[in-house]
Amino acid sequence: MNAAVLVAAGSSRRMGFDKLAAELCGKTVLERSLEALVACEAVQEVVVVSEAAFERPLGKAVRSVAGGPRRQDSVRAGVEATSEGAEWVAVHDAARPLVTSATLNQLLRCAEENGSGVLAARVVDSLSRASSAGLVEEALDREGLWAVQTPQVFRREILREALAAVDRDGVEVTDEIGAVRYHGGEVRLMENLDWNLKITHPRDLELARWIWREREHGRDQV
């Protein structure tokens, strides 16, 4: 049995409005993200971590729990709410509404084969480290660098232990990779060649709408 945790308890400060409630081709960003998890054949239950109760009759076990002050607190609440019988848990940010159920199915297979699975994209831009004033201090070698995305899939018990460990030790992490690696675990990346942008700025929402319309017309390679 596999479970998914949809993290939807963010503040959307950079957007200036609730980005998860924003319209994305007839539905909200949150609903689009949730649909992908529900449509995944390998996922049997979904927990939505949200500031408000969220229940939808989607033909699969979907329930909501309250989030915490930090992302890692919200993820821990969501993981704890999954069924004890779940072997794998996929954690996904609701602000990434373009992930597909096919990609999640592939990622779960990657995790089963390698012990974990995290979507990521190779860094292709030139990278520089700059001062707070915006002055370039050094160029960085992009070889071996990846932009990490979600979903991030781990065994439920390993993820529970890792999240408990960072909480116990007062360590702050930005994602599940940070918690698992702090706890001594290994993480396997899976390259994602499809669109999976995170809605952070208003322009991201416009791009997501364009991509969604292209997909609806069968133009997948956009």
C-alpha positions in Angstrom: 0.0 0.0 0.0 1.2 3.5 -0.9 0.2 6.9 0.4 0.7 10.4 -0.7 0.9 13.6 1.3 -0.1 16.8 -0.4 1.4 19.8 1.4 -1.0 22.8 1.0 -0.4 24.8 4.2 1.9 27.6 2.8 1.4 31.3 3.2 1.9 32.4 -0.5 3.7 35.5 0.7 5.6 36.0 -2.6 2.5 35.8 -4.7 0.5 38.3 -2.7 -2.6 36.1 -2.8 -3.5 32.5 -2.2 -1.8 30.8 -5.1 -3.4 27.4 -4.3 -6.8 28.9 -4.8 -5.8 30.5 -8.1 -7.7 29.3 -11.2 -5.8 26.9 -13.4 -7.9 26.1 -16.5 -11.2 25.6 -14.7 -10.0 24.3 -11.3 -7.8 25.6 -8.6 -4.1 24.9 -8.4 -4.7 22.8 -5.3 -7.3 20.7 -7.1 -5.1 20.1 -10.0 -2.3 18.9 -7.8 -4.6 16.7 -5.9 -6.1 15.2 -9.0 -2.7 13.9 -10.1 -2.2 12.0 -6.8 -5.7 10.6 -6.8 -5.3 9.4 -10.5 -2.1 7.5 -9.7 -3.0 3.8 -9.7 -0.1 3.0 -7.3 -1.4 5.4 -4.6 -4.2 4.1 -2.3 -4.7 7.1 0.0 -4.0 10.8 0.0 -3.6 13.1 3.0 -4.0 16.8 2.3 -2.1 19.0 4.8 -4.1 22.3 4.8 -5.1 25.2 7.0 -8.8 24.4 6.3 -10.7 21.1 6.1 -10.5 19.6 2.6 -12.8 16.8 1.6 -13.6 15.9 -2.0 -15.5 12.8 -3.3 -12.8 11.7 -5.7 -13.2 7.9 -5.5 -10.2 7.4 -3.3 -9.5 7.9 0.4 -8.7 11.6 0.7 -8.7 13.4 4.0 -7.1 16.5 5.5 -5.1 17.4 8.6 -3.9 20.7 9.9 -0.5 21.9 9.1 2.2 23.4 11.3 4.3 26.6 11.4 7.1 25.1 9.2 7.0 22.9 6.2 8.6 20.1 8.0 6.0 20.3 10.7 3.2 20.1 8.1 4.9 17.1 6.4 5.3 15.3 9.7 1.6 15.8 10.5 0.7 14.5 7.1 3.0 11.4 7.3 1.7 10.6 10.8 -1.9 10.7 9.4 -1.2 8.0 6.7 -2.2 4.5 7.4 0.2 2.3 9.3 -0.1 -0.2 6.5 1.4 2.2 4.0 4.9 1.1 2.9 5.8 4.1 0.8 4.8 7.8 1.1 5.1 10.3 -1.6 5.3 13.9 -0.4 4.2 16.6 -2.9 3.9 20.3 -2.8 0.5 21.5 -3.9 2.1 24.5 -5.6 3.4 22.0 -8.3 0.2 21.4 -10.2 1.8 20.1 -13.4 3.1 16.7 -12.1 1.3 13.8 -13.8 0.1 10.5 -12.4 2.3 8.7 -14.9 5.4 10.4 -13.5 4.4 9.5 -10.0 3.9 5.9 -11.0 7.4 5.9 -12.4 8.8 7.5 -9.3 7.2 4.9 -7.0 8.8 2.2 -9.1 12.2 4.0 -8.8 11.8 4.1 -5.0 10.9 0.4 -4.9 14.0 -0.4 -6.9 16.4 2.0 -5.2 15.1 2.6 -1.7 13.9 6.1 -2.4 12.9 8.3 -5.3 12.9 12.1 -5.8 12.1 14.1 -8.9 14.8 16.4 -10.0 16.1 18.3 -13.1 19.7 18.8 -14.1 20.9 22.3 -13.7 21.6 23.7 -17.2 22.1 27.4 -16.4 25.5 29.0 -15.5 25.6 29.6 -11.8 27.3 32.4 -9.8 27.5 33.1 -6.1 26.8 36.8 -5.4 26.9 39.1 -2.4 23.8 40.6 -0.8 24.4 43.7 -3.0 24.2 41.5 -6.2 27.9 41.5 -7.0 29.3 38.2 -8.4 31.8 36.7 -6.0 32.5 33.4 -7.8 31.3 31.1 -10.6 30.0 27.7 -9.6 30.6 24.4 -11.5 27.1 23.1 -12.4 28.5 19.6 -13.0 26.5 17.2 -10.7 24.1 19.9 -9.6 20.3 19.2 -9.7 17.2 21.3 -9.0 15.2 19.1 -6.6 11.5 18.9 -7.0 8.6 17.0 -5.5 7.2 14.4 -5.2 9.8 12.9 -2.9 9.2 9.2 -2.1 10.5 7.3 0.9 9.6 4.3 3.1 7.0 5.5 5.6 8.9 4.3 8.7 12.2 5.9 7.5 10.5 9.2 6.8 8.7 9.1 10.1 12.0 8.5 11.9 13.8 11.1 10.0 11.2 13.8 10.6 11.2 12.9 14.3 15.0 13.2 14.4 15.2 16.7 13.0 12.4 17.8 15.3 14.1 16.3 18.3 17.4 17.9 17.5 16.1 21.3 16.5 17.3 21.0 12.9 15.5 22.9 10.2 15.3 21.3 6.7 13.7 22.6 3.5 12.5 19.2 2.2 12.4 15.5 3.0 15.8 14.9 1.5 17.3 17.1 4.2 15.6 15.1 7.0 16.4 11.7 5.5 20.1 12.5 4.9 20.4 14.0 8.4 19.1 10.7 9.7 21.7 8.8 7.7 19.7 7.7 4.8 20.5 7.7 1.1 18.5 9.5 -1.5 18.1 8.5 -5.2 17.2 11.2 -7.7 15.0 10.5 -10.8 15.5 12.9 -13.7 12.2 14.6 -14.7 12.0 15.8 -18.3 8.4 17.0 -18.0 7.1 20.3 -16.8 6.9 20.5 -13.0 7.3 24.1 -12.1 6.5 25.5 -8.7 3.9 28.3 -8.6 5.9 31.0 -6.8 5.3 34.2 -8.8 2.3 35.4 -10.9 4.2 34.7 -14.1 4.5 31.0 -13.1 0.7 30.8 -13.0 0.4 32.2 -16.5 3.0 29.6 -17.8 1.2 26.8 -16.0 -2.1 27.8 -17.7 -0.4 27.7 -21.1 1.2 24.3 -20.5 -2.1 22.9 -19.3 -4.0 24.1 -22.4 -1.3 22.6 -24.6 -1.7 19.3 -22.8 -5.5 19.4 -23.2 -5.0 19.7 -26.9 -2.7 16.8 -27.0 0.4 18.8 -27.5 2.5 17.2 -24.7 5.9 18.2 -26.0 5.8 21.9 -25.2 
